[in-house]
């Protein structure tokens, strides 16, 4: 058995409902799958002593889960006062409208189509609900609207799907772009180096206690995959499906459709940088 401390990011075993830091509590949604790992992590974040809480990513449209999030906050003596979204994929955002009905809260997101209320989320915004300090960090790449939330007092960052608690994430081409994603990983690395962030609170999978280690792993993994894709094209594999079958031959076939998104993003990136022939678009 592999020691968890030796894995990228030092994961805390399986994803579990319950407190993860002083300010963050997870409520695990019952939507486990190959793509969502143990399920979606719905985060309740609040300042100690405050009776107000912020919920990040209510998750799927599952009434029992949404009510469990509310009851978890209420049992801690808190009222949900605001809902935030890391991005618009259904496993994170589908339940947001119903959750807003149940809690009477606004929904803030980068994408205007996902908002309920007048306020969105932009780079540099600071969430101060109930005395909280949580900073909005733009991290496009997985999707164009992906955001992370920096929780300085806990030296933590809530990453949505930008960094997962296990494995690596998909660049969901064409909405997601690899160049953007690499820039976002470098932005997160700066948080670990310059701002002392050491804990990753992901959208799926276990909490990670070595934020810098997992971001460095992600960057190295992306570089390795790019090199593999470039070599595959040089060897005559030209379409995304051909590259996936060659490069991801040892990966569960059920994940190949998602891998194809990432490969399309990689091919686009390589063309844009003149590393393989063909027009930049794909």
DRENDO-1510 file (C-alpha; in Angstrom, 1 decimal, always signed):
<recs>
REC; n; res; u; v; w
REC; 1; UNK; +0.0; +0.0; +0.0 .
REC; 2; UNK; +1.3; +3.5; -0.9 .
REC; 3; UNK; +1.8; +5.9; +1.9 .
REC; 4; UNK; -0.6; +8.8; +1.4 .
REC; 5; UNK; +2.1; +11.3; +2.4 .
REC; 6; UNK; +4.2; +10.1; -0.6 .
REC; 7; UNK; +1.4; +10.9; -3.1 .
REC; 8; UNK; +1.2; +14.3; -4.8 .
REC; 9; UNK; -0.2; +16.9; -2.3 .
REC; 10; UNK; -0.2; +14.5; +0.7 .
REC; 11; UNK; -3.9; +13.6; +0.5 .
REC; 12; UNK; -5.8; +13.0; +3.8 .
REC; 13; UNK; -7.2; +9.6; +2.6 .
REC; 14; UNK; -10.7; +9.6; +1.2 .
REC; 15; UNK; -12.9; +12.6; +0.8 .
REC; 16; UNK; -15.1; +12.9; +3.8 .
REC; 17; UNK; -17.8; +15.2; +5.1 .
REC; 18; UNK; -16.8; +17.2; +8.1 .
REC; 19; UNK; -14.4; +20.0; +9.2 .
REC; 20; UNK; -11.2; +20.4; +7.0 .
REC; 21; UNK; -9.8; +23.6; +8.5 .
REC; 22; UNK; -10.8; +26.1; +11.2 .
REC; 23; UNK; -13.1; +27.8; +8.7 .
REC; 24; UNK; -14.1; +25.2; +6.1 .
REC; 25; UNK; -16.4; +22.2; +6.4 .
REC; 26; UNK; -17.2; +19.7; +3.7 .
REC; 27; UNK; -20.5; +18.2; +2.8 .
REC; 28; UNK; -19.9; +15.4; +0.3 .
REC; 29; UNK; -22.6; +15.1; -2.4 .
REC; 30; UNK; -23.8; +11.6; -3.3 .
REC; 31; UNK; -22.7; +11.7; -7.0 .
REC; 32; UNK; -19.6; +9.6; -7.0 .
REC; 33; UNK; -18.3; +8.6; -10.5 .
REC; 34; UNK; -15.2; +8.2; -12.5 .
REC; 35; UNK; -15.3; +11.9; -13.3 .
REC; 36; UNK; -16.4; +13.2; -9.9 .
REC; 37; UNK; -14.3; +10.8; -7.8 .
REC; 38; UNK; -15.9; +10.4; -4.3 .
REC; 39; UNK; -18.5; +13.1; -5.3 .
REC; 40; UNK; -18.7; +16.9; -5.3 .
REC; 41; UNK; -17.3; +18.6; -2.2 .
REC; 42; UNK; -19.7; +21.3; -1.1 .
REC; 43; UNK; -17.8; +23.7; +1.1 .
REC; 44; UNK; -19.3; +25.7; +4.0 .
REC; 45; UNK; -17.0; +28.5; +5.0 .
REC; 46; UNK; -17.4; +30.8; +8.0 .
REC; 47; UNK; -15.5; +32.9; +10.4 .
REC; 48; UNK; -15.3; +31.4; +13.9 .
REC; 49; UNK; -17.9; +33.0; +16.2 .
REC; 50; UNK; -19.9; +34.3; +13.3 .
REC; 51; UNK; -23.5; +33.2; +12.7 .
REC; 52; UNK; -23.2; +33.6; +8.9 .
REC; 53; UNK; -21.8; +31.1; +6.4 .
REC; 54; UNK; -20.8; +31.1; +2.8 .
REC; 55; UNK; -21.5; +28.0; +0.7 .
REC; 56; UNK; -19.2; +27.2; -2.3 .
REC; 57; UNK; -20.6; +24.8; -5.0 .
REC; 58; UNK; -23.9; +23.5; -3.8 .
REC; 59; UNK; -23.4; +20.6; -6.2 .
REC; 60; UNK; -26.0; +18.6; -8.2 .
REC; 61; UNK; -29.7; +19.1; -8.1 .
REC; 62; UNK; -30.3; +16.7; -5.2 .
REC; 63; UNK; -32.7; +18.1; -2.7 .
REC; 64; UNK; -31.5; +15.8; +0.1 .
REC; 65; UNK; -28.0; +16.9; -0.4 .
REC; 66; UNK; -28.9; +20.6; -0.5 .
REC; 67; UNK; -30.9; +20.3; +2.7 .
REC; 68; UNK; -28.1; +18.4; +4.3 .
REC; 69; UNK; -25.8; +21.4; +3.6 .
REC; 70; UNK; -28.2; +23.7; +5.2 .
REC; 71; UNK; -28.7; +21.5; +8.3 .
REC; 72; UNK; -24.9; +21.1; +8.7 .
REC; 73; UNK; -24.6; +24.9; +8.8 .
REC; 74; UNK; -27.6; +25.2; +11.2 .
REC; 75; UNK; -26.2; +22.6; +13.5 .
REC; 76; UNK; -23.1; +24.7; +13.9 .
REC; 77; UNK; -25.3; +27.7; +14.7 .
REC; 78; UNK; -24.9; +29.4; +11.3 .
REC; 79; UNK; -27.2; +30.7; +8.6 .
REC; 80; UNK; -26.2; +30.4; +4.9 .
REC; 81; UNK; -25.9; +34.0; +3.7 .
REC; 82; UNK; -24.2; +33.7; +0.3 .
REC; 83; UNK; -23.7; +31.1; -2.4 .
REC; 84; UNK; -20.6; +31.1; -4.6 .
REC; 85; UNK; -19.6; +29.0; -7.7 .
REC; 86; UNK; -16.2; +27.9; -8.7 .
REC; 87; UNK; -17.5; +27.3; -12.3 .
REC; 88; UNK; -20.6; +26.2; -14.1 .
REC; 89; UNK; -20.3; +22.5; -14.6 .
REC; 90; UNK; -23.5; +20.7; -13.4 .
REC; 91; UNK; -21.9; +18.7; -10.7 .
REC; 92; UNK; -20.9; +21.9; -9.0 .
REC; 93; UNK; -23.7; +24.4; -10.1 .
REC; 94; UNK; -26.8; +22.5; -11.1 .
REC; 95; UNK; -28.3; +22.7; -7.6 .
REC; 96; UNK; -27.5; +26.4; -7.1 .
REC; 97; UNK; -30.9; +27.7; -8.1 .
REC; 98; UNK; -32.8; +25.4; -5.8 .
REC; 99; UNK; -30.3; +26.0; -3.1 .
REC; 100; UNK; -30.9; +29.8; -3.5 .
REC; 101; UNK; -34.6; +29.1; -3.1 .
REC; 102; UNK; -34.1; +27.1; +0.1 .
REC; 103; UNK; -31.7; +29.7; +1.7 .
REC; 104; UNK; -32.9; +33.0; +0.2 .
REC; 105; UNK; -29.3; +33.7; -0.9 .
REC; 106; UNK; -27.8; +35.3; -3.9 .
REC; 107; UNK; -25.6; +33.2; -6.2 .
REC; 108; UNK; -22.3; +34.9; -7.3 .
REC; 109; UNK; -20.3; +33.5; -10.1 .
REC; 110; UNK; -18.0; +34.7; -12.9 .
REC; 111; UNK; -20.4; +33.7; -15.6 .
REC; 112; UNK; -23.4; +36.1; -15.6 .
REC; 113; UNK; -25.6; +33.3; -16.8 .
REC; 114; UNK; -25.1; +31.5; -13.5 .
REC; 115; UNK; -25.7; +34.4; -11.2 .
REC; 116; UNK; -28.8; +35.1; -9.1 .
REC; 117; UNK; -28.6; +38.7; -8.1 .
REC; 118; UNK; -26.7; +41.7; -9.4 .
REC; 119; UNK; -23.2; +40.8; -8.1 .
REC; 120; UNK; -20.8; +38.6; -9.9 .
REC; 121; UNK; -17.3; +37.6; -9.0 .
REC; 122; UNK; -14.1; +39.2; -10.4 .
REC; 123; UNK; -10.4; +39.0; -9.8 .
REC; 124; UNK; -9.5; +40.9; -6.7 .
REC; 125; UNK; -12.9; +40.6; -5.1 .
REC; 126; UNK; -12.9; +39.9; -1.3 .
REC; 127; UNK; -15.8; +38.0; +0.3 .
REC; 128; UNK; -16.3; +39.5; +3.8 .
REC; 129; UNK; -19.6; +37.8; +4.8 .
REC; 130; UNK; -19.8; +37.4; +8.6 .
REC; 131; UNK; -16.2; +38.8; +9.0 .
REC; 132; UNK; -14.7; +36.3; +6.6 .
REC; 133; UNK; -11.8; +37.2; +4.4 .
REC; 134; UNK; -11.8; +35.1; +1.2 .
REC; 135; UNK; -10.2; +36.4; -2.0 .
REC; 136; UNK; -11.3; +35.6; -5.5 .
REC; 137; UNK; -8.5; +34.1; -7.7 .
REC; 138; UNK; -9.2; +33.8; -11.4 .
REC; 139; UNK; -8.0; +30.4; -12.6 .
REC; 140; UNK; -9.3; +29.7; -16.2 .
REC; 141; UNK; -8.2; +26.6; -18.0 .
REC; 142; UNK; -10.4; +23.7; -16.8 .
REC; 143; UNK; -13.2; +26.0; -18.0 .
REC; 144; UNK; -13.1; +29.7; -19.1 .
REC; 145; UNK; -15.1; +30.7; -15.9 .
REC; 146; UNK; -13.1; +28.7; -13.3 .
REC; 147; UNK; -12.3; +30.5; -10.1 .
REC; 148; UNK; -10.5; +29.6; -6.9 .
REC; 149; UNK; -11.0; +31.1; -3.4 .
REC; 150; UNK; -8.0; +32.0; -1.2 .
REC; 151; UNK; -8.7; +31.7; +2.5 .
REC; 152; UNK; -5.6; +33.4; +4.0 .
REC; 153; UNK; -6.4; +32.8; +7.7 .
REC; 154; UNK; -6.4; +29.1; +7.1 .
REC; 155; UNK; -3.5; +29.2; +4.6 .
REC; 156; UNK; -5.9; +27.4; +2.3 .
REC; 157; UNK; -7.2; +27.6; -1.2 .
REC; 158; UNK; -10.5; +26.2; -2.5 .
REC; 159; UNK; -9.8; +25.0; -6.0 .
REC; 160; UNK; -13.0; +23.7; -7.6 .
REC; 161; UNK; -11.8; +21.5; -10.5 .
REC; 162; UNK; -8.6; +23.4; -11.1 .
REC; 163; UNK; -6.7; +21.1; -8.7 .
REC; 164; UNK; -8.3; +17.8; -7.6 .
REC; 165; UNK; -7.7; +15.8; -4.4 .
REC; 166; UNK; -6.7; +12.8; -6.5 .
REC; 167; UNK; -5.5; +12.4; -10.0 .
REC; 168; UNK; -5.4; +15.3; -12.4 .
REC; 169; UNK; -8.1; +17.5; -14.0 .
REC; 170; UNK; -9.4; +17.8; -17.5 .
REC; 171; UNK; -8.9; +20.8; -19.7 .
REC; 172; UNK; -12.4; +20.9; -21.1 .
REC; 173; UNK; -11.7; +22.1; -24.7 .
REC; 174; UNK; -12.9; +24.2; -26.4 .
REC; 175; UNK; -14.1; +26.2; -23.4 .
REC; 176; UNK; -11.0; +25.3; -21.5 .
REC; 177; UNK; -7.6; +26.3; -22.9 .
REC; 178; UNK; -4.3; +24.8; -21.9 .
REC; 179; UNK; -2.3; +28.0; -22.0 .
REC; 180; UNK; -4.8; +29.6; -19.6 .
REC; 181; UNK; -4.6; +26.5; -17.4 .
REC; 182; UNK; -0.8; +26.5; -17.2 .
REC; 183; UNK; -1.0; +30.2; -16.2 .
REC; 184; UNK; -3.5; +29.4; -13.5 .
REC; 185; UNK; -1.3; +26.7; -12.1 .
REC; 186; UNK; +1.6; +29.2; -11.9 .
REC; 187; UNK; -0.8; +31.6; -10.2 .
REC; 188; UNK; -1.6; +29.0; -7.6 .
REC; 189; UNK; +2.1; +28.2; -7.2 .
REC; 190; UNK; +2.7; +31.8; -6.4 .
REC; 191; UNK; +0.0; +31.6; -3.6 .
REC; 192; UNK; +2.0; +28.7; -2.1 .
REC; 193; UNK; +5.3; +30.4; -2.3 .
REC; 194; UNK; +4.4; +34.1; -1.6 .
REC; 195; UNK; +1.3; +33.7; +0.5 .
REC; 196; UNK; +2.0; +30.6; +2.5 .
REC; 197; UNK; -0.9; +28.5; +1.2 .
REC; 198; UNK; -0.3; +24.9; +2.2 .
REC; 199; UNK; -3.8; +23.3; +2.1 .
REC; 200; UNK; -5.9; +22.6; -1.0 .
REC; 201; UNK; -9.7; +22.2; -0.5 .
REC; 202; UNK; -10.6; +20.7; -3.8 .
REC; 203; UNK; -14.0; +20.3; -5.6 .
REC; 204; UNK; -13.5; +16.5; -5.7 .
REC; 205; UNK; -11.4; +14.1; -3.7 .
REC; 206; UNK; -9.5; +14.4; -0.3 .
REC; 207; UNK; -8.0; +17.5; +1.2 .
REC; 208; UNK; -4.3; +18.0; +0.3 .
REC; 209; UNK; -1.8; +19.2; +2.9 .
REC; 210; UNK; +1.0; +20.0; +0.5 .
REC; 211; UNK; -0.3; +22.6; -1.9 .
REC; 212; UNK; +3.0; +23.5; -3.5 .
REC; 213; UNK; +3.8; +19.8; -4.0 .
REC; 214; UNK; +0.6; +19.1; -5.9 .
REC; 215; UNK; +0.8; +22.2; -8.0 .
REC; 216; UNK; +4.4; +21.3; -9.0 .
REC; 217; UNK; +3.2; +17.8; -9.8 .
REC; 218; UNK; +0.4; +19.2; -12.0 .
REC; 219; UNK; +2.9; +21.4; -13.9 .
REC; 220; UNK; +5.3; +18.5; -14.4 .
REC; 221; UNK; +2.4; +16.2; -15.5 .
REC; 222; UNK; +1.2; +18.7; -18.1 .
REC; 223; UNK; +4.7; +19.1; -19.5 .
REC; 224; UNK; +5.1; +15.4; -19.7 .
REC; 225; UNK; +1.7; +14.9; -21.5 .
REC; 226; UNK; +2.5; +17.7; -23.9 .
REC; 227; UNK; +5.8; +16.0; -24.8 .
REC; 228; UNK; +3.9; +12.7; -25.3 .
REC; 229; UNK; +1.3; +14.3; -27.6 .
REC; 230; UNK; +4.0; +16.1; -29.6 .
REC; 231; UNK; +5.8; +12.8; -30.1 .
REC; 232; UNK; +2.6; +11.0; -31.0 .
REC; 233; UNK; +1.9; +13.6; -33.8 .
REC; 234; UNK; +5.5; +13.2; -35.0 .
REC; 235; UNK; +4.9; +9.4; -35.2 .
REC; 236; UNK; +1.8; +9.9; -37.4 .
REC; 237; UNK; -1.1; +10.0; -34.9 .
REC; 238; UNK; -2.9; +13.2; -36.0 .
REC; 239; UNK; -6.4; +13.2; -34.7 .
REC; 240; UNK; -7.4; +13.6; -31.0 .
REC; 241; UNK; -8.9; +10.2; -30.9 .
REC; 242; UNK; -5.8; +8.6; -32.4 .
REC; 243; UNK; -3.5; +10.4; -29.9 .
REC; 244; UNK; -5.7; +9.4; -27.0 .
REC; 245; UNK; -5.6; +5.7; -28.0 .
REC; 246; UNK; -1.8; +5.9; -28.2 .
REC; 247; UNK; -0.9; +8.1; -25.3 .
REC; 248; UNK; -3.7; +7.0; -22.9 .
REC; 249; UNK; -3.5; +3.3; -23.7 .
REC; 250; UNK; -3.0; +2.4; -20.1 .
REC; 251; UNK; -5.9; +4.5; -18.8 .
REC; 252; UNK; -9.4; +3.2; -18.2 .
REC; 253; UNK; -11.3; +3.5; -21.5 .
REC; 254; UNK; -14.2; +5.0; -19.7 .
REC; 255; UNK; -12.0; +8.1; -19.2 .
REC; 256; UNK; -11.0; +8.4; -22.9 .
REC; 257; UNK; -13.8; +10.8; -23.9 .
REC; 258; UNK; -12.6; +13.2; -21.2 .
REC; 259; UNK; -9.0; +12.7; -22.1 .
REC; 260; UNK; -9.9; +13.6; -25.7 .
REC; 261; UNK; -10.9; +17.1; -24.4 .
REC; 262; UNK; -7.5; +17.6; -22.9 .
REC; 263; UNK; -5.8; +16.2; -26.0 .
REC; 264; UNK; -7.7; +18.7; -28.2 .
REC; 265; UNK; -6.5; +21.5; -25.9 .
REC; 266; UNK; -2.9; +20.1; -26.1 .
REC; 267; UNK; -3.0; +19.9; -29.9 .
REC; 268; UNK; -4.3; +23.5; -30.1 .
REC; 269; UNK; -1.6; +24.7; -27.7 .
REC; 270; UNK; +1.2; +22.9; -29.7 .
REC; 271; UNK; -0.1; +24.4; -33.0 .
REC; 272; UNK; -0.3; +27.9; -31.5 .
REC; 273; UNK; +3.3; +27.6; -30.4 .
REC; 274; UNK; +4.4; +26.2; -33.8 .
REC; 275; UNK; +5.5; +22.9; -32.3 .
REC; 276; UNK; +3.4; +20.8; -34.6 .
REC; 277; UNK; +2.1; +21.6; -38.1 .
REC; 278; UNK; -1.4; +22.9; -38.8 .
REC; 279; UNK; -3.5; +26.0; -38.1 .
REC; 280; UNK; -3.9; +27.1; -34.4 .
REC; 281; UNK; -7.6; +26.3; -34.2 .
REC; 282; UNK; -8.8; +22.8; -33.8 .
</recs>
